[in-house]
């Protein structure tokens, strides 16, 4: 196989319900010089057969299988460890790229050689694929304050992944947020204000596990705050932790972290977080 321009990683676990649509969205891209690496994370449903049928029909698709379920960050690390592309992205097994997604993101990176990461707005789709809302992503400076503002549609240069050494496998449910927080310390982001992706909202999606996500996010943020250098980012993380403590009704902890945020970067807190905190 020749060296592809873009490597797409598709981690899946029992994804038979939607993965066909996800794979088709990759195949139908207007930009065709890609490889798709599907990481089967121990599926027990018909997912392996679906994967096999696509591998047989398209040489750009290959797969690797975990003997047991190792969770999303491990599956991503497995996929990227064998990726050959100059640019990286990944997609969940229930979401879809729009046809021009890869082309638009790659063109943007090529036109902006100092940019390392591009990310794009998304549409929210339902169980049947119908558009039910919009998800405009936010400025990277809101990343600490408002959680994962990067969303699910992105493309970045290979050196970003290599520099960050992949995903922390102990931060399952917050692995992508952690990755973007670290990336924002040293790399340049560019937002594409156009929906290039369908994000599926359904009861089985990982983002429906709110309590688990809050707990794991708090654990991840406590770790990240110790290594963050930029004051605006550190203050944002502290505000986010304050909000999460407030959601958990731990009001003393919430106030403590909010005061720490003010002490770290008062301008950033006043600019980016008042509504987030007081209306949460």
C-alpha positions in Angstrom: 0.0 0.0 0.0 1.3 3.5 -0.9 1.8 6.1 1.7 -1.7 7.7 2.0 -2.0 11.4 2.7 -4.6 10.9 5.5 -5.0 8.2 8.0 -8.5 7.7 9.5 -8.9 5.6 12.6 -12.3 4.0 13.3 -12.5 2.4 16.8 -15.5 0.2 17.3 -17.1 -2.1 19.9 -20.3 -3.8 18.9 -21.0 -1.1 16.4 -23.1 -3.1 14.0 -26.1 -0.7 14.1 -24.3 2.3 12.6 -20.8 1.4 11.5 -21.9 0.7 7.9 -23.0 4.3 7.6 -19.7 5.5 9.1 -17.6 3.5 6.7 -19.7 4.6 3.8 -19.1 8.2 4.8 -15.3 7.6 4.5 -15.6 5.8 1.1 -17.7 8.6 -0.3 -15.2 11.4 0.4 -14.3 13.7 -2.5 -10.7 13.4 -1.3 -9.7 9.8 -2.0 -6.1 9.5 -0.9 -6.7 8.0 2.6 -6.4 4.8 4.5 -9.1 3.6 7.0 -7.9 1.6 9.9 -10.8 0.0 11.8 -9.9 -1.2 15.3 -12.4 -3.8 16.4 -12.2 -3.5 20.2 -13.4 -7.0 21.0 -16.9 -6.9 19.3 -19.2 -9.9 19.9 -21.9 -8.8 17.4 -21.9 -8.8 13.6 -19.3 -6.0 13.4 -16.4 -8.3 12.4 -18.4 -9.5 9.4 -19.3 -6.0 8.3 -15.6 -5.0 8.5 -14.5 -8.0 6.5 -16.9 -7.2 3.7 -15.4 -3.8 3.3 -11.8 -4.9 3.5 -12.5 -7.3 0.7 -13.9 -4.6 -1.6 -11.5 -1.6 -0.9 -7.8 -1.9 -0.5 -7.6 1.4 1.4 -9.3 -0.3 4.4 -7.6 -2.6 6.9 -8.3 -3.6 10.4 -6.9 -4.9 13.6 -8.8 -6.7 16.4 -8.4 -6.6 20.1 -9.1 -10.0 21.7 -11.1 -8.2 24.5 -12.5 -4.8 25.0 -9.7 -2.4 25.9 -11.8 0.8 25.7 -11.6 3.8 23.3 -8.2 5.3 24.1 -6.4 2.0 23.8 -8.2 1.3 20.5 -7.1 4.7 19.2 -3.5 4.1 20.2 -3.6 0.7 18.4 -4.8 2.3 15.2 -2.5 5.2 15.2 0.5 3.0 15.9 0.2 1.5 12.5 -1.0 4.6 10.6 1.0 5.7 7.6 -0.6 9.0 6.7 0.9 12.5 6.9 -2.3 13.8 8.5 -4.5 12.1 11.2 -8.1 12.0 12.2 -10.5 9.5 13.8 -14.2 9.0 13.8 -16.7 7.2 16.2 -18.6 4.2 14.8 -21.9 6.0 15.0 -21.0 9.3 13.3 -20.5 10.4 9.7 -18.2 12.6 7.7 -19.9 14.8 5.1 -18.5 14.2 1.6 -16.2 17.2 1.5 -14.9 16.9 5.0 -11.4 15.6 4.4 -10.9 17.7 1.3 -12.0 20.9 3.1 -9.9 20.3 6.2 -6.8 19.3 4.2 -7.1 22.3 1.9 -7.3 24.5 5.0 -4.1 23.0 6.5 -2.3 23.3 3.2 -3.3 27.0 2.9 -2.2 27.7 6.4 1.2 26.0 6.8 1.7 27.3 10.4 -1.6 25.7 11.5 -1.3 22.3 13.1 -4.9 21.3 13.8 -8.2 22.2 12.0 -11.6 21.5 13.3 -15.1 22.1 12.0 -18.7 22.7 13.0 -21.0 19.7 13.2 -24.7 18.9 12.7 -26.5 16.8 15.3 -28.3 13.8 13.8 -30.7 11.4 15.4 -31.0 7.6 15.4 -32.2 7.6 11.8 -29.7 10.1 10.5 -32.0 13.1 10.4 -30.5 16.5 11.2 -32.0 17.7 14.5 -29.7 20.5 15.5 -26.4 22.3 15.0 -23.2 22.1 17.0 -21.0 25.1 16.3 -17.6 24.4 17.8 -15.9 27.2 19.8 -12.6 29.1 19.9 -9.7 27.0 21.3 -9.3 29.6 24.1 -12.6 28.3 25.6 -11.2 24.7 25.7 -10.4 24.9 29.4 -13.5 26.8 30.4 -16.2 24.9 28.5 -14.9 21.4 28.0 -14.2 19.8 24.7 -14.9 22.7 22.3 -13.1 21.0 19.4 -15.9 18.5 18.7 -15.7 15.4 16.6 -14.5 16.7 13.2 -10.8 17.5 12.9 -7.6 16.9 11.0 -4.1 17.4 12.4 -0.5 16.9 11.3 1.2 13.7 12.2 3.7 15.4 14.4 0.9 16.5 16.8 0.1 12.9 17.6 3.8 11.9 17.9 4.6 14.8 20.1 1.7 14.0 22.5 2.4 10.3 22.3 -1.2 9.4 21.7 -4.0 9.1 24.2 -3.9 8.4 28.0 -5.6 5.0 28.3 -6.5 5.7 32.0 -8.6 8.7 30.9 -11.4 6.8 29.2 -14.4 9.1 28.7 -12.1 12.1 28.8 -9.2 11.0 26.5 -10.0 13.3 23.6 -10.5 16.3 25.9 -7.1 15.6 27.6 -5.5 15.3 24.1 -6.8 18.7 23.0 -5.8 20.4 26.3 -2.2 19.3 25.9 -2.3 20.2 22.2 -3.4 23.7 22.9 -0.2 24.3 24.9 2.0 24.1 21.8 0.1 23.8 18.6 -2.0 26.2 16.5 -5.7 25.5 15.9 -7.9 26.8 13.1 -11.7 26.6 13.2 -13.7 26.0 10.0 -17.1 27.6 10.4 -19.0 25.1 8.3 -20.6 21.8 9.3 -18.6 18.9 7.9 -19.8 16.1 10.2 -22.9 14.4 11.5 -22.7 13.8 15.3 -25.3 11.1 16.2 -27.2 11.6 19.4 -28.7 8.4 20.9 -29.1 6.6 24.2 -26.1 4.4 23.7 -23.6 7.1 22.8 -20.7 7.7 25.2 -21.7 11.3 25.8 -25.0 10.1 27.4 -23.0 8.8 30.4 -23.0 12.2 32.1 -22.1 11.3 35.7 -19.3 9.0 34.7 -17.9 11.6 32.3 -17.9 14.3 35.0 -16.0 12.1 37.4 -13.5 11.0 34.9 -13.1 14.6 33.6 -12.4 15.8 37.1 -9.7 13.2 37.5 -8.1 14.1 34.2 -8.3 17.9 34.9 -6.6 17.4 38.3 -3.7 15.7 36.5 -3.6 18.2 33.6 -3.5 21.3 35.8 -0.2 20.2 37.2 1.6 20.4 33.9 -0.3 23.3 32.2 1.9 26.3 31.6 -0.4 28.9 29.9 -2.2 31.0 32.5 -5.4 31.3 30.4 -5.6 27.6 30.0 -4.9 26.8 33.6 -7.6 29.3 34.7 -10.0 27.7 32.3 -9.3 24.2 33.7 -9.9 25.5 37.3 -13.2 27.1 36.2 -14.3 23.9 34.6 -13.5 22.0 37.8 -15.4 24.5 39.8 -18.5 24.0 37.5 -18.2 20.3 37.8 -18.0 20.5 41.6 -21.1 22.7 41.6 -23.0 20.2 39.5 -22.1 17.6 42.1 -23.3 20.0 44.8 -19.8 20.2 46.4 -20.1 24.0 46.8 -17.1 24.6 49.0 -14.8 22.8 46.6 -16.5 24.7 43.7 -15.8 28.1 45.4 -12.2 27.1 46.2 -11.4 26.3 42.5 -13.2 29.4 41.2 -11.1 31.6 43.5 -7.9 29.8 42.3 -9.0 30.6 38.7 -9.4 34.3 39.5 -6.0 34.4 41.1 -4.4 32.7 38.1 -5.9 34.7 35.2 -8.7 37.1 36.3 -9.1 38.6 32.8 -9.7 35.2 31.3 -12.2 34.2 33.9 -14.2 37.4 33.4 -14.1 37.2 29.6 -14.9 33.5 29.1 -16.7 32.1 32.1 -19.3 34.2 33.9 -22.4 32.8 32.1 -20.9 29.3 32.1 -20.5 29.3 35.9 -23.5 31.2 37.2 -26.0 29.6 34.7 -24.7 26.0 35.0 
